[in-house]
């Protein structure tokens, strides 16, 4: 093979690998947004161990 053909082949392989990486990252981002949604509908709900109004 001539060096130009090797360069073209390596460029195509690199582009395919990078496309797979981008698709994988996009899949991870979408799946993270899907699983981290809180089932609690009250977005202002907090858990406080010692509320300020009950401290002495």
Secondary structure, DSSP 4 states (H G I P E B T S, - for coil): --HHHHHHHHHHHHHHHHHHHHHHHHHHHHHHHHH---S-S-TT----SS-GGG--
